[in-house]
Amino acid sequence: MAQPTRPAVSRTRRVLRWFLIVVLVVLLAAGAGVGWWLYQNRADPIPAGTPAQPALTSVDPSIVAVRKDAPAPTAAGVAKALAAPLKDPALGKLTGQVTDPLTGKVLWSRGADQPRVPASNAKILTASAVLLALPHNDRLTTKVVLEPSGRAILVGAGDPTLTSIPDGERSFYSDPARIDDLVDQIKKSGKTVTSVAVDTSLFTGPTMAKSWDRGDIEGGDIAPIESLMVDGGRLKPAEEYSPRTTEPALDAGRALASELGVNSEVENAPAPSGAPTIAQVSSAPLTVRVGDMMRFSDNVLAESLAIELARATGGEASIAGGAEAVLTTLRKNGFDADAATLVDSSGISYSDRVPASLLDALMTAAADDGHPKLRSLLDSLPVAAGTGTLADRFDPDRTPGAGWVRGKTGTLTGVSSLTGVVQTVDGRVLAFAMISGGTSPEDARPAVDAVVGALRDCGCRD
């Protein structure tokens, strides 16, 4: 008798059955592996009497004041710490000084009374004099007056931070007055402007010092110093190293005329006495402008601040008058500036001479409790490996001091200077001034940084 025929199994059902079998095998193997891993890595029993696991800590970032009872450094300790880095031939001829601001004691000195080319460390003299003599909330007011003919005259107030960058966009300078604001006020006044002129009569004398190189205008280091400027004379307003204009005041007038839609040639013309003011804007406070000058080593702002000082103290409103006012103000406030010579207030002249002892004395004064007017000077200093002209120095992988050194840099061909403060590992703040000369800044800067970094790394005690 024939066997009954088995129903045929479809190919799809066979594939599905084999797939389920494979998955089951894989899961069983995985489970066995996990179990074996747990067995091998099982935690040992916690012994009796073991304290409970502490709770997780939370971070509470805060600024802690420097302790006045931090261990005092000694001259011998500083000398020992600096011995090795001072041997670097890249330093060339180095003069300098290190002082403990808390006691006023000089801990190390080498040729500190010799007047040297300071480069931009001259700005420390300028900033100090300005902060000592002028109200810290002083602002400069740039205004526009209108003649009966319809000609608007933009009157310079000595504020190079006035910007042509539109409101709402970032300017190079902090919280600047804006051409846009002047335009808005003029339009709201309902007055008709037919042409624009500029008044630069506030400043006198040459717009460039004799010892300056006019090639530095194109190089972006300086512009002719006039009482009316926009963006420090930068052709690219937001760029630090932009080439500068040779016609700062006229360019400022052109910026105003362009925004007003006035198509006429801008000329120099004194504002008539009694002409009504139809618009005005004010600069940032003095301390903000000093901070910008120091952090970015802005030469145009340095010269303008010095002339502002000269005007306030009865001096000549010129480049030479500003430099004279800086030294006169320092002397009046008890600082020995007799050995210093300034032909400008920015330090771009090789004719400037400043001893390291004066630089160190000013930094010591800013860090001690006896000169509150200078305290904001410390806030304006770039931070090592962090901000301003020290942003790319004190590489943490090679040199101690990143974040712990604050200092003003100075660089000219053959000159590298650095003045500031450093907190040692023991929590003591030291003031320092270093002037290196005769070697390439590319080689000298890391060598100077190593000297200052050594102060950070030492307790500087016997």
C-alpha positions as CSV (number, residue, x, y, z in Angstrom):
1,M,0.0,0.0,0.0
2,A,1.4,3.3,-0.9
3,Q,2.7,5.6,1.8
4,P,0.7,8.8,2.2
5,T,2.5,11.8,0.7
6,R,4.0,14.5,3.2
7,P,3.0,18.0,2.6
8,A,5.7,20.0,0.8
9,V,7.6,22.6,2.9
10,S,8.0,26.0,1.2
11,R,11.5,27.4,0.7
12,T,10.5,30.5,2.6
13,R,9.5,28.5,5.7
14,R,12.8,26.6,5.6
15,V,14.9,29.8,5.5
16,L,12.9,31.3,8.4
17,R,13.4,28.2,10.5
18,W,17.2,28.2,10.0
19,F,17.3,31.9,10.7
20,L,15.6,31.4,14.1
21,I,17.9,28.6,15.0
22,V,21.0,30.7,14.2
23,V,19.7,33.7,16.3
24,L,19.0,31.3,19.3
25,V,22.5,30.0,19.1
26,V,24.0,33.4,19.0
27,L,22.0,34.6,22.0
28,L,23.0,31.6,24.0
29,A,26.6,32.2,23.2
30,A,26.4,35.8,24.1
31,G,24.7,35.1,27.3
32,A,27.4,32.6,28.2
33,G,30.1,35.2,27.4
34,V,28.5,37.9,29.5
35,G,28.1,35.5,32.4
36,W,31.8,34.4,32.1
37,W,32.9,38.1,32.0
38,L,30.8,38.9,35.1
39,Y,32.2,35.9,36.9
40,Q,35.8,36.9,36.0
41,N,35.2,40.6,37.0
42,R,33.0,40.1,40.0
43,A,33.7,42.6,42.8
44,D,35.3,41.2,45.9
45,P,33.1,41.4,49.0
46,I,33.5,44.8,50.9
47,P,35.3,44.1,54.2
48,A,33.4,44.8,57.4
49,G,34.0,48.3,58.8
50,T,34.8,49.9,55.5
51,P,33.7,53.6,55.5
52,A,30.9,54.5,53.1
53,Q,31.9,55.9,49.7
54,P,32.1,59.7,49.9
55,A,29.6,61.8,48.0
56,L,30.7,63.3,44.7
57,T,32.2,66.8,45.0
58,S,30.9,69.8,43.1
59,V,33.1,72.5,41.5
60,D,32.6,76.0,42.8
61,P,34.8,78.3,40.6
62,S,35.7,81.6,42.3
63,I,38.3,84.3,42.4
64,V,40.4,84.0,45.6
65,A,42.4,86.9,46.8
66,V,46.2,86.5,47.1
67,R,47.2,85.7,50.7
68,K,49.2,88.4,52.3
69,D,50.8,85.8,54.6
70,A,52.2,83.8,51.7
71,P,55.8,82.7,52.3
72,A,58.2,85.6,51.6
73,P,60.7,85.0,48.8
74,T,64.4,85.9,49.3
75,A,67.0,87.5,47.1
76,A,69.1,84.3,47.3
77,G,66.1,82.2,46.3
78,V,65.3,84.4,43.3
79,A,69.0,84.4,42.2
80,K,69.0,80.6,42.4
81,A,65.8,80.3,40.4
82,L,67.1,82.6,37.6
83,A,70.6,81.3,37.4
84,A,70.0,78.7,34.6
85,P,67.6,80.7,32.3
86,L,69.9,83.8,32.6
87,K,72.7,81.8,30.8
88,D,70.7,81.7,27.5
89,P,72.7,83.6,24.9
90,A,69.5,84.5,23.1
91,L,68.9,87.1,25.8
92,G,71.7,89.2,24.4
93,K,72.2,92.1,26.8
94,L,69.6,91.8,29.5
95,T,68.8,94.4,32.2
96,G,66.0,93.9,34.7
97,Q,64.6,93.9,38.2
98,V,62.4,91.8,40.4
99,T,60.6,93.2,43.4
100,D,58.2,92.0,46.1
101,P,55.4,94.5,46.1
102,L,54.2,93.5,49.6
103,T,57.5,94.6,51.2
104,G,58.9,96.9,48.5
105,K,62.2,94.9,48.6
106,V,64.2,94.5,45.4
107,L,65.0,90.8,45.1
108,W,67.1,90.8,42.0
109,S,68.6,93.5,39.8
110,R,70.9,93.6,36.8
111,G,71.8,96.9,35.2
112,A,68.3,98.1,36.1
113,D,69.2,101.8,36.2
114,Q,70.6,101.8,32.7
115,P,68.3,103.6,30.3
116,R,67.4,101.2,27.5
117,V,65.2,101.2,24.4
118,P,61.9,100.0,25.9
119,A,59.9,99.4,22.8
120,S,56.2,99.1,23.7
121,N,57.0,98.9,27.4
122,A,56.9,102.7,27.2
123,K,53.1,102.3,27.2
124,I,53.4,101.3,30.9
125,L,54.6,104.8,31.6
126,T,51.8,106.3,29.5
127,A,49.1,104.2,31.1
128,S,50.4,104.9,34.6
129,A,50.6,108.7,34.1
130,V,47.1,108.8,32.5
131,L,45.6,106.7,35.4
132,L,47.3,108.9,38.0
133,A,46.2,112.2,36.6
134,L,42.8,111.8,34.9
135,P,39.4,110.8,36.2
136,H,38.9,107.1,35.4
137,N,35.4,107.7,34.0
138,D,36.5,110.5,31.6
139,R,34.9,110.2,28.1
140,L,35.7,112.1,24.9
141,T,32.8,113.7,23.0
142,T,32.9,113.9,19.2
143,K,30.3,116.3,17.8
144,V,28.8,117.5,14.6
145,V,28.0,121.2,14.2
146,L,26.0,122.8,11.3
147,E,26.7,126.0,9.4
148,P,23.9,128.1,8.0
149,S,25.0,127.0,4.5
150,G,24.1,123.4,5.4
151,R,27.7,122.3,5.8
152,A,28.2,119.8,8.7
153,I,31.5,119.9,10.4
154,L,32.8,116.8,12.3
155,V,34.8,118.1,15.2
156,G,37.6,115.9,16.5
157,A,37.8,115.3,20.2
158,G,41.0,113.2,20.2
159,D,39.1,109.8,20.2
160,P,40.7,107.4,17.7
161,T,38.3,104.6,18.8
162,L,35.3,106.3,17.0
163,T,34.2,103.6,14.6
164,S,32.7,103.5,11.1
165,I,31.4,99.9,11.8
166,P,27.6,99.8,11.9
167,D,25.8,99.5,15.2
168,G,25.4,95.9,16.3
169,E,28.6,94.7,14.6
170,R,31.8,94.1,16.5
171,S,34.4,96.9,16.4
172,F,38.1,96.4,17.2
173,Y,37.8,98.7,20.2
174,S,35.6,98.2,23.3
175,D,32.3,100.1,23.5
176,P,33.2,102.7,20.9
177,A,31.3,105.8,19.8
178,R,29.9,105.2,16.3
179,I,29.4,107.2,13.1
180,D,26.0,105.5,12.8
181,D,24.8,107.1,15.9
182,L,25.8,110.6,14.6
183,V,23.9,109.9,11.4
184,D,20.8,108.8,13.3
185,Q,20.8,112.0,15.4
186,I,21.4,114.2,12.3
187,K,18.5,112.6,10.5
188,K,16.2,112.9,13.5
189,S,17.1,116.6,13.9
190,G,15.4,117.3,10.6
191,K,18.4,119.4,9.4
192,T,19.5,119.3,5.8
193,V,23.2,118.6,5.3
194,T,24.6,119.6,1.9
195,S,28.3,118.9,2.6
196,V,30.8,117.7,5.2
197,A,34.0,119.1,6.6
198,V,36.4,118.1,9.4
199,D,37.9,120.1,12.3
200,T,41.2,118.8,13.5
201,S,42.3,122.0,15.4
202,L,42.3,120.3,18.8
203,F,45.8,118.8,18.2
204,T,48.9,120.8,17.2
205,G,52.4,120.0,15.9
206,P,53.5,117.3,13.4
207,T,51.2,114.3,13.0
208,M,54.2,112.0,12.8
209,A,57.3,112.0,15.1
210,K,60.6,112.6,13.2
211,S,62.0,109.2,14.3
212,W,59.0,107.3,13.0
213,D,59.2,105.3,9.8
214,R,56.4,106.3,7.4
215,G,56.5,102.7,6.1
216,D,54.9,101.7,9.4
217,I,51.7,103.3,8.2
218,E,51.3,100.7,5.4
219,G,52.6,98.1,7.9
220,G,49.8,98.8,10.3
221,D,51.8,100.0,13.2
222,I,50.9,103.7,13.2
223,A,48.9,106.4,11.5
224,P,49.3,110.2,11.4
225,I,48.1,111.3,14.8
226,E,45.1,113.7,14.3
227,S,42.3,114.7,16.7
228,L,39.7,113.1,14.4
229,M,40.1,109.4,13.4
230,V,37.9,106.4,12.9
231,D,39.0,102.9,13.9
232,G,42.5,104.1,14.8
233,G,43.1,104.8,11.1
234,R,42.7,101.2,10.1
235,L,41.7,100.6,6.5
236,K,40.2,97.3,7.6
237,P,38.4,98.5,10.7
238,A,38.0,95.2,12.6
239,E,41.5,93.9,11.9
240,E,44.3,94.5,14.4
241,Y,47.1,94.5,11.8
242,S,45.4,96.3,9.1
243,P,47.3,98.9,7.0
244,R,46.5,102.5,8.2
245,T,45.4,105.5,6.3
246,T,47.5,108.6,5.6
247,E,44.4,110.8,5.9
248,P,42.7,109.8,9.2
249,A,40.5,112.9,9.6
250,L,39.4,113.2,6.0
251,D,38.5,109.5,6.0
252,A,36.4,110.0,9.1
253,G,34.6,112.8,7.3
254,R,34.1,110.7,4.3
255,A,32.6,107.9,6.4
256,L,30.0,110.4,7.8
257,A,29.3,111.9,4.3
258,S,28.8,108.4,2.9
259,E,26.3,107.4,5.6
260,L,24.4,110.7,5.1
261,G,24.3,110.2,1.3
262,V,26.2,113.4,0.8
263,N,28.2,113.3,-2.4
264,S,30.8,116.1,-2.1
265,E,34.4,116.5,-1.4
266,V,35.4,116.5,2.3
267,E,37.6,119.4,3.4
268,N,39.4,120.6,6.5
269,A,37.6,123.6,8.1
270,P,37.5,125.0,11.7
271,A,34.1,124.9,13.3
272,P,32.6,128.5,13.6
273,S,32.2,129.7,17.2
274,G,28.6,129.3,18.3
275,A,27.6,126.9,15.5
276,P,24.8,124.7,16.8
277,T,25.6,121.0,17.7
278,I,23.2,118.7,15.8
279,A,24.8,115.4,17.0
280,Q,27.4,114.1,19.4
281,V,28.7,110.7,20.7
282,S,31.0,109.8,23.6
283,S,33.9,107.4,23.9
284,A,34.2,104.5,26.4
285,P,35.5,105.6,29.8
286,L,39.2,106.2,30.2
287,T,40.0,102.9,31.9
288,V,38.4,101.0,29.0
289,R,40.5,102.9,26.5
290,V,43.7,102.3,28.5
291,G,42.8,98.6,28.7
292,D,42.5,98.4,24.9
293,M,45.8,100.3,24.4
294,M,47.7,97.9,26.7
295,R,46.1,94.6,25.7
296,F,46.7,95.2,22.0
297,S,49.7,97.5,22.3
298,D,47.9,100.0,20.1
299,N,50.3,102.8,19.2
300,V,47.7,105.3,17.9
301,L,45.6,105.0,21.1
302,A,48.8,105.4,23.2
303,E,49.7,108.7,21.5
304,S,46.1,110.0,21.7
305,L,45.9,109.2,25.4
306,A,49.1,111.0,26.1
307,I,47.9,114.1,24.3
308,E,44.6,113.9,26.3
309,L,46.8,114.0,29.4
310,A,48.8,116.9,28.1
311,R,45.7,118.9,27.4
312,A,44.3,118.2,30.9
313,T,47.6,119.2,32.6
314,G,48.2,122.4,30.7
315,G,50.7,121.0,28.2
316,E,50.9,121.2,24.4
317,A,48.4,119.0,22.6
318,S,51.0,117.3,20.4
319,I,53.0,114.1,20.2
320,A,56.0,115.8,21.9
321,G,53.7,117.4,24.4
322,G,52.1,114.1,25.3
323,A,55.5,112.4,25.9
324,E,56.6,115.4,28.1
325,A,53.3,115.2,30.1
326,V,53.8,111.5,30.8
327,L,57.2,112.0,32.4
328,T,56.2,115.2,34.2
329,T,53.1,113.4,35.7
330,L,55.2,110.5,36.9
331,R,57.7,112.7,38.6
332,K,54.9,114.7,40.3
333,N,53.7,111.4,41.7
334,G,57.0,110.4,43.3
335,F,58.5,108.2,40.6
336,D,62.1,108.6,39.6
337,A,61.8,109.3,35.8
338,D,64.9,111.5,35.5
339,A,66.8,108.9,33.6
340,A,64.0,108.3,31.1
341,T,63.7,110.0,27.7
342,L,60.5,109.8,25.6
343,V,60.0,111.3,22.2
344,D,56.7,109.5,21.8
345,S,54.3,107.7,24.2
346,S,53.9,104.5,22.3
347,G,57.5,103.2,22.3
348,I,57.9,102.8,18.5
349,S,60.8,105.2,18.5
350,Y,64.4,104.0,18.9
351,S,65.1,107.3,20.6
352,D,63.1,106.4,23.7
353,R,65.1,105.4,26.8
354,V,63.7,103.9,30.0
355,P,65.5,102.0,32.8
356,A,64.0,98.7,34.0
357,S,64.0,100.1,37.5
358,L,61.3,102.6,36.6
359,L,59.2,100.0,34.8
360,D,59.5,97.7,37.8
361,A,58.6,100.5,40.2
362,L,55.4,101.3,38.3
363,M,54.4,97.7,38.3
364,T,55.2,97.3,42.0
365,A,53.1,100.4,42.7
366,A,50.2,98.9,40.8
367,A,50.4,95.7,42.8
368,D,50.8,97.2,46.3
369,D,48.1,98.8,48.4
370,G,49.5,102.4,48.3
371,H,48.5,103.3,44.7
372,P,44.8,102.5,44.2
373,K,44.7,104.7,41.0
374,L,47.1,102.3,39.4
375,R,45.3,99.1,40.3
376,S,43.4,98.9,37.0
377,L,46.7,98.8,35.3
378,L,47.0,95.1,36.3
379,D,43.6,94.3,34.7
380,S,44.8,95.8,31.4
381,L,47.9,93.5,31.2
382,P,47.7,90.5,28.8
383,V,47.6,87.0,30.3
384,A,50.3,84.5,29.5
385,A,49.1,82.0,26.9
386,G,45.7,83.6,27.2
387,T,45.0,87.1,25.9
388,G,46.4,90.1,23.9
389,T,50.0,90.1,22.9
390,L,50.8,87.2,25.3
391,A,48.2,84.9,23.8
392,D,50.8,82.9,21.8
393,R,53.6,83.0,24.4
394,F,54.4,80.9,27.5
395,D,53.5,77.5,25.8
396,P,52.5,75.3,28.8
397,D,54.4,72.4,27.3
398,R,57.7,74.3,27.4
399,T,57.6,77.3,29.7
400,P,56.0,77.7,33.2
401,G,53.8,80.7,33.7
402,A,50.8,80.2,31.5
403,G,47.9,81.8,33.3
404,W,50.0,83.0,36.1
405,V,52.0,85.8,34.4
406,R,50.5,89.1,33.3
407,G,52.7,91.4,31.4
408,K,53.2,94.1,28.8
409,T,55.3,93.1,25.8
410,G,57.6,95.3,23.8
411,T,59.2,94.4,20.4
412,L,61.4,96.2,18.0
413,T,64.1,94.9,15.8
414,G,66.8,93.9,18.2
415,V,64.7,94.7,21.3
416,S,62.4,92.5,23.4
417,S,61.0,93.7,26.7
418,L,58.5,92.3,29.2
419,T,57.2,93.9,32.4
420,G,54.4,92.7,34.6
421,V,53.5,90.5,37.6
422,V,53.7,86.8,38.4
423,Q,52.3,84.7,41.2
424,T,54.8,82.1,42.5
425,V,53.8,78.6,43.5
426,D,53.7,79.7,47.1
427,G,51.1,82.4,46.3
428,R,53.4,85.4,46.5
429,V,53.0,88.1,43.8
430,L,56.3,89.5,42.3
431,A,56.7,92.4,40.0
432,F,59.3,92.3,37.3
433,A,60.8,94.2,34.3
434,M,63.1,92.7,31.7
435,I,64.7,94.5,28.7
436,S,66.6,92.4,26.2
437,G,68.6,93.8,23.4
438,G,71.0,92.8,20.6
439,T,69.3,89.6,19.5
440,S,66.4,88.7,17.3
441,P,63.0,89.0,19.0
442,E,62.2,85.5,17.6
443,D,65.0,84.1,19.8
444,A,64.8,86.6,22.7
445,R,61.1,86.3,23.5
446,P,61.2,82.6,24.5
447,A,64.4,83.3,26.5
448,V,62.8,86.2,28.4
449,D,59.7,84.1,29.0
450,A,61.8,81.3,30.5
451,V,63.3,83.8,32.9
452,V,59.9,85.0,34.0
453,G,58.5,81.5,34.0
454,A,61.2,80.5,36.5
455,L,59.8,83.0,38.9
456,R,56.5,81.3,38.7
457,D,57.9,77.9,39.3
458,C,59.9,78.8,42.4
459,G,59.0,79.6,46.0
460,C,62.2,81.7,45.7
461,R,63.2,80.9,49.3
462,D,66.5,79.9,50.6
